[in-house]
Amino acid sequence: MRYDDRRAAGRLLAGRLAELRGRDVVVLGLPRGGVPVAAEVARRLDAPLDVLVVRKLGVPGQPEWGFGAIGEHQVRVLNRDVIDAAGLNAGEREAVEKAERGELERRVRSYRQERAALPVTGRTAVVVDDGLATGATAEAACRVVRDQGAARIVLAVPVGASHSVARLRRVADEVVCPHTHRVLGSVGAWYRDFAQVSDAEVTSLLAEAARATPRSPAAPSPEAPAPPKPVGHASPSDREVRIPAAGARVGARLVVPDEASAAVAFAHGSGSSRHSPRNRYVATALNRAGLATLLLDLLTDDEAHDRHNVFDILLLARRLHAASMWLRGETGLPVAYFGASTGAAAALEAAALSGSDVRSVVSRGGRPDLATPAALTRLRAPTLLIVGSRDTQVLSLNRLAADRMHCEHRIAVVPGATHLFEEPGTLTTVAELARAWFTAHLDRPTTGTPRRSA
C-alpha cells in the first residue's frame, strides 16, 4: 500500500490512535517530514501539537555513527558503548554537542516563533514521523522525551522497516505502525507525493495548531493523571543550576513556585539522574502543591561510570547534605528529602547528620537497608517508606530498616505496584502520599512516637 501524501498517512494513523482522544496527550512531530503527519494526528485527536527537535551527536569523521542525541532543556542522551568504542574524550564530545546545540536552538527559534514548548512531564507523548527506516532519529527522540519526564511514550509512524519497529518497541512504551516491511527501501517509496517539507511549512502548521483551542481532556491519562493544582500558586520559577557539593559541581534543576512553603531535594537511585521521568512526575505534583523541588545529580557524568561510586552511600549523602545547605540558602525554605532506590539510603544518611534540620524524608522503592545502622537509629526526621506490594524483596528490606528507626515513620504499601511503579495509577499514588507527608511535616522534626503500618 502507498499513501497519497503525508496528510493522508496522518489521517490513517490517527484512526489507529483513536483511543487516546480525550486523554492528557501531546503530539510531537519530528521535523521536517513528520510534522504534516503529526498535524493530522493532533487535529483528529483534538490534542495539542508541538515540534520535537532532536540532533544526533555524530562521531567526528563518522557523523552517521551516533554517540548520543540532544534535545531542548539541556537534555542529553549518551551511548557509552559508542563513546568507548570510538575512544572519544570529553573535549571531542563537547565540541560536537556545542555545534549541534547551536543548530538545534536555531531550528527551535525558527519553528516555534517565540512560543514556549509544550510540557510533556507526566503526559502521554505521541512521537510522530513520516516513516521508520533505520530508526536512529526516532530512537533519539523517544529517549529525549523520556528524559523530559513523559509518563508514556507512543511512537507512531505510517510505515517502517520490521527490524526497526521491533527494536523501537524496547525504547517506546508502544509503537503504532500500520504497515511494516522486511525490506523497506526508502520511506519516500511508500508515498505517491513525498515532496520535501520546508521550514516555512513546519512553522505554518505549528502556528495554525497554536491558534486552535483544543478542548480540555475529558479524563486524565490513566498512565499518569495530573494532580490537581491548588488555587494560589502561580507558574513556578524553573532553572538549571550548578551546585558545589563535596568536591564536585553537580547539575540540578530547581523549581520554586510562588509562595512555596518548603523545598524537597531529590536523591536519585543507581543509574538514574535528574532527568528521571518518575521523579520528575513526582516533583511536578509537589510543585502544584506549592513545594519547591531540587532534582540533582549526586555524581558527575564521569563518576557515574564507576559502579562503586553509585553505591557509595556516604559520598552520596555528603553531596546531598551540601546541596541541601545550598538549597536552604538559595530559597530560605525548610528542606525535606525524597529518595529513590539507593538514593533513599543517601537521604536517610544525610538526614541523620548532626545539624541537618531536615523536616521529613520520603523513600520511593528505596533501599534504606543500605544506610548505616547508626544513621537509622539517630534519624529524627519523620520518614515515609513507599514500597510496591509486588516488590516483595525490597518490602522486606524496608521492614528490617524500619525496625531500627526511633523516629516517627510509616511504611506505605502501594497495591499492585512493582519496583518502578510502572503500573497504571501507582505513580500517582506515590505522588499523593509524598505530597501529604511533606505538607503534614513542615515543622521542625521531633522525636515523636514511632508509628508503623504496612
C-alpha positions in Angstrom: 0.0 0.0 0.0 1.2 3.5 -0.8 -0.1 6.7 0.9 -1.3 9.6 -1.3 0.7 12.1 0.9 1.8 12.7 4.5 -1.6 14.2 5.4 -3.4 11.0 4.2 -0.9 9.0 6.2 -1.6 11.1 9.3 -5.4 10.6 9.0 -5.0 6.8 8.8 -2.5 6.9 11.7 -5.0 8.9 13.8 -7.5 6.2 13.4 -5.1 3.7 15.0 -4.6 6.1 17.9 -8.3 6.9 18.4 -8.3 5.5 22.0 -6.1 8.4 23.0 -8.7 11.0 22.2 -9.8 12.8 25.4 -6.7 11.9 27.4 -3.8 14.0 28.5 -1.8 13.8 25.3 0.7 15.9 23.4 1.6 15.1 19.8 5.2 15.8 18.8 6.2 15.9 15.2 9.8 15.2 14.1 10.8 17.9 11.6 10.5 18.3 8.9 8.6 15.4 7.3 6.9 14.2 10.5 5.2 17.5 11.2 2.4 17.3 8.5 1.7 13.7 9.6 1.6 14.8 13.3 -0.7 17.8 12.4 -3.4 15.4 11.2 -3.0 13.2 14.2 -3.3 16.1 16.6 -6.3 17.6 14.7 -8.2 14.3 14.9 -7.3 13.5 18.5 -8.1 17.1 19.4 -4.7 17.3 21.1 -2.0 20.0 21.2 0.8 19.8 18.6 4.4 20.7 19.1 7.6 20.0 17.3 10.3 17.7 18.8 13.7 18.9 17.6 16.5 16.4 18.3 20.0 16.4 17.0 22.1 13.3 16.7 25.6 13.6 18.1 27.9 12.0 15.5 31.4 10.7 16.0 33.9 13.2 14.4 34.8 12.0 10.9 32.0 9.4 11.1 28.9 11.5 11.6 26.4 8.7 10.9 27.8 6.8 13.9 25.9 8.4 16.7 27.2 8.5 20.2 24.2 10.3 21.5 21.5 12.9 21.0 20.4 16.2 22.4 17.1 17.9 22.9 15.7 21.0 24.4 16.0 21.9 28.1 19.7 20.8 28.0 18.6 17.1 27.7 21.5 14.9 26.6 21.3 11.2 25.9 24.7 9.4 25.5 25.6 5.9 24.3 28.6 4.9 26.4 29.3 1.8 24.3 29.9 4.0 21.2 31.9 6.6 23.2 34.2 3.9 24.4 34.5 2.1 21.1 35.3 5.4 19.3 37.7 6.5 22.0 36.0 9.9 22.3 37.3 12.2 25.0 35.4 14.9 26.8 36.7 17.7 24.6 35.7 16.0 21.4 32.2 15.3 22.8 31.8 18.8 23.9 32.8 20.2 20.6 30.2 18.1 18.7 27.5 19.0 21.2 28.2 22.7 21.0 27.8 22.7 17.3 24.7 20.6 17.3 23.2 22.6 20.2 23.6 25.8 18.2 21.7 24.2 15.2 19.0 22.8 17.5 18.4 26.2 19.1 18.3 27.8 15.6 15.6 25.4 14.4 13.6 25.7 17.6 13.5 29.5 17.3 12.6 29.2 13.6 9.8 26.7 14.1 8.2 28.0 17.3 8.4 31.7 16.7 9.0 32.5 20.4 6.2 30.2 21.6 7.1 28.1 24.7 7.5 24.4 24.3 4.5 22.3 25.4 5.2 20.5 28.7 5.4 16.7 28.5 6.1 15.8 32.1 3.5 13.3 33.4 1.7 13.2 30.0 1.4 10.7 27.1 3.7 11.9 24.4 2.9 10.7 20.8 6.1 11.0 18.8 5.3 11.1 15.1 7.4 10.7 12.0 6.6 10.0 8.3 8.4 6.7 8.3 10.9 4.5 10.1 14.0 3.3 8.1 17.0 2.9 10.4 15.0 4.3 13.4 18.0 6.3 14.7 16.2 9.6 14.8 13.1 8.2 16.3 15.1 6.4 19.0 16.9 9.5 19.9 13.6 11.4 20.1 12.0 8.8 22.4 14.9 8.9 24.7 14.9 12.6 24.9 11.2 12.7 25.6 11.7 10.1 28.3 14.3 12.2 29.9 11.9 15.2 29.8 9.5 13.3 32.1 6.8 11.9 29.8 4.8 9.3 31.6 4.2 7.2 28.5 5.7 7.3 25.0 3.8 6.2 21.9 5.9 6.2 18.7 3.5 6.5 15.7 4.7 6.1 12.1 2.7 5.2 8.9 5.3 2.8 7.6 8.5 1.2 8.8 11.1 -1.5 8.5 10.2 -4.5 10.5 13.6 -4.8 12.3 13.5 -1.1 13.3 9.9 -1.3 14.6 10.9 -4.3 16.7 14.0 -2.5 18.1 12.0 0.6 18.9 9.5 -1.4 20.9 12.2 -1.6 23.6 12.5 2.2 23.7 8.9 3.4 23.4 6.1 2.1 25.5 4.1 1.4 22.4 4.9 1.5 18.6 2.0 2.1 16.2 3.0 1.3 12.6 0.1 0.2 10.3 2.5 -1.1 7.6 5.8 -2.9 8.3 8.1 -4.3 5.6 11.0 -6.6 5.9 12.7 -4.7 3.1 11.6 -1.1 3.3 13.9 0.6 0.8 13.4 4.4 1.1 10.5 5.8 3.1 9.5 8.0 0.1 8.8 4.9 -2.0 5.7 4.3 0.1 4.2 7.7 -0.8 2.7 8.9 -4.1 3.6 12.5 -3.1 6.7 12.8 -1.0 7.7 16.4 -1.7 10.2 17.9 0.6 8.7 19.7 3.5 10.1 23.3 4.0 10.8 25.1 7.2 8.1 27.5 6.3 5.5 24.7 6.1 6.6 23.4 9.5 6.3 26.9 11.0 2.9 27.4 9.4 1.5 24.1 10.7 2.7 24.8 14.3 1.3 28.3 14.2 -2.1 27.0 13.0 -2.2 24.4 15.7 -1.3 27.1 18.3 -4.2 29.2 17.2 -6.6 26.4 17.6 -8.0 25.8 21.1 -8.3 22.0 21.7 -10.9 21.1 24.3 -9.8 20.1 27.7 -9.3 16.4 28.1 -12.4 14.7 29.3 -10.4 12.5 31.6 -6.7 12.4 32.6 -4.4 9.8 31.2 -4.7 6.5 33.2 -1.0 6.1 32.9 -0.2 9.3 34.9 -3.1 11.6 35.7 -2.0 15.1 36.7 -2.5 16.0 40.3 -4.8 19.0 40.9 -3.2 22.4 41.0 -4.4 24.3 44.1 -5.5 27.9 43.9 -2.9 30.5 44.9 0.2 29.0 43.3 1.4 30.8 40.2 3.7 29.4 37.5 6.9 28.3 39.1 10.4 29.6 38.6 12.3 26.8 36.7 16.0 26.8 36.0 19.1 24.6 35.6 21.8 25.3 38.2 25.3 24.0 39.2 25.9 23.3 42.8 29.2 22.9 44.7 28.8 19.7 46.6 31.6 17.8 48.4 34.4 18.0 45.9 32.3 18.4 42.7 29.9 20.7 40.9 26.7 18.8 40.2 23.9 19.6 37.8 20.4 20.3 39.2 17.0 21.5 38.2 15.4 24.0 40.7 11.7 24.7 40.5 10.3 27.2 43.0 6.5 28.0 42.9 5.4 31.4 44.2 4.7 31.3 47.9 6.4 27.9 48.3 6.2 26.6 51.9 9.2 24.1 51.7 11.8 22.7 49.4 12.3 19.0 48.6 15.7 17.8 47.4 15.6 14.6 45.3 18.2 11.9 45.7 18.0 9.6 42.6 18.7 5.9 42.5 21.6 3.9 40.9 21.9 4.6 37.2 19.4 7.5 37.3 19.7 11.2 37.1 17.8 14.5 37.5 16.0 13.6 34.2 14.4 10.6 35.8 10.8 10.6 34.4 9.3 9.1 37.6 11.0 11.6 39.9 10.1 14.5 37.6 6.5 13.4 37.7 6.5 13.4 41.5 8.3 16.7 41.5 5.7 18.3 39.3 3.0 17.0 41.6 4.8 18.6 44.6 5.2 21.9 42.6 1.5 22.0 42.1 1.0 21.6 45.9 3.3 24.7 46.5 6.5 22.9 47.3 9.8 23.8 45.7 11.9 20.9 44.2 15.6 20.3 43.5 16.3 17.4 41.2 20.0 17.0 41.3 22.7 14.6 40.1 24.8 13.4 43.1 27.6 12.2 40.7 29.2 13.8 37.7 29.0 12.0 34.4 32.5 10.6 34.7 31.9 9.5 38.3 28.7 7.7 37.4 30.6 5.3 35.1 32.2 3.7 38.2 29.6 1.4 39.9 31.5 1.7 43.1 30.5 5.4 43.3 26.9 4.6 42.6 26.8 2.5 45.7 29.0 4.8 47.8 26.2 5.8 50.1 28.3 8.0 52.4 29.6 10.0 49.4 26.1 10.5 48.1 24.9 11.6 51.5 27.7 14.2 51.8 26.7 15.5 48.3 23.1 15.6 49.3 23.8 17.4 52.5 25.9 20.0 50.8 23.2 20.5 48.2 20.5 20.9 50.8 22.6 23.6 52.6 22.8 25.4 49.2 19.1 24.9 48.7 18.2 26.4 52.1 20.4 29.4 51.5 19.1 29.9 48.0 15.4 29.7 48.8 15.2 30.5 52.5 12.9 27.5 52.9 12.9 24.4 55.2 14.2 21.4 53.4 12.9 17.8 53.1 14.3 14.8 51.1 12.8 12.4 48.5 15.0 9.4 47.8 14.6 6.6 45.3 16.4 3.2 45.3 19.9 3.8 46.6 19.2 7.5 46.8 16.8 6.7 49.7 19.8 5.4 51.8 21.7 8.5 51.0 18.7 10.7 52.0 18.5 8.9 55.4 22.2 9.2 56.0 22.2 12.9 55.2 19.1 13.5 57.3 20.8 11.8 60.3 23.8 14.1 60.1 24.2 16.5 63.1 22.5 19.8 62.4 20.9 18.8 59.1 17.5 20.1 60.3 15.7 18.1 57.5 12.0 18.3 58.1 11.0 14.9 56.6 12.1 12.1 54.3 10.1 10.1 51.7 11.5 7.0 50.1 10.1 5.5 46.8 11.1 1.9 46.2 14.1 2.7 48.4 16.9 0.7 49.9 17.0 2.1 53.4 18.8 -1.1 54.5 21.9 0.3 52.7 22.1 3.2 55.3 24.3 2.5 58.3 22.6 1.1 61.4 23.8 4.1 63.3 22.1 6.5 60.9 18.8 4.7 61.1 19.0 4.8 64.9 19.9 8.6 65.0 17.4 9.6 62.4 14.8 12.1 63.8 13.1 13.4 60.6 9.6 11.8 60.1 10.1 9.2 57.4 7.7 7.6 55.0 8.8 4.4 53.1 6.7 3.8 50.0 7.0 0.3 48.5 5.1 -1.7 45.9 3.2 -4.7 47.1 4.8 -6.8 44.4 8.3 -5.6 45.2 8.5 -8.3 47.9 12.2 -8.4 48.5 12.5 -4.6 48.8 9.5 -4.5 51.0 11.2 -7.0 53.4 14.3 -4.9 53.4 12.3 -1.8 54.2 10.6 -3.5 57.2 14.0 -4.5 58.5 15.3 -1.0 58.2 12.2 0.4 59.8 12.7 -1.8 62.9 15.9 0.2 63.6 14.2 3.6 63.4 13.2 5.5 66.6 11.7 8.5 64.7 8.1 8.8 63.5 7.9 6.5 60.5 5.5 4.6 58.3 5.6 2.0 55.6 3.0 2.7 52.9 2.4 -0.3 50.6 1.0 0.6 47.1 -1.2 -2.3 45.9 -0.2 -4.0 42.6 3.0 -1.9 42.2 6.4 -3.4 41.2 9.7 -1.7 41.9 9.5 1.0 39.3 5.8 1.8 39.9 5.1 1.4 36.1 1.5 0.1 36.6 -1.3 2.5 35.8 -2.1 4.8 38.7 0.7 3.6 41.0 3.0 6.6 40.4 0.1 8.9 41.1 -0.4 7.2 44.4 3.3 7.8 45.2 2.9 11.5 44.4 -0.1 11.8 46.6 1.5 10.0 49.5 4.6 12.1 49.2 2.7 15.4 49.0 0.6 14.6 52.0 3.6 13.5 54.1 5.7 16.6 53.2 2.9 19.1 53.8 2.0 17.4 57.1 5.6 17.7 58.4 6.6 21.2 57.6 7.5 22.0 61.3 10.9 21.1 62.8 11.3 17.3 63.1 10.8 15.9 66.6 11.5 12.6 68.2 7.8 11.6 68.2 6.3 8.2 68.9 7.1 5.6 66.2 4.2 4.6 64.1 4.3 1.7 61.8 1.9 0.4 59.1 2.2 -1.9 56.2 
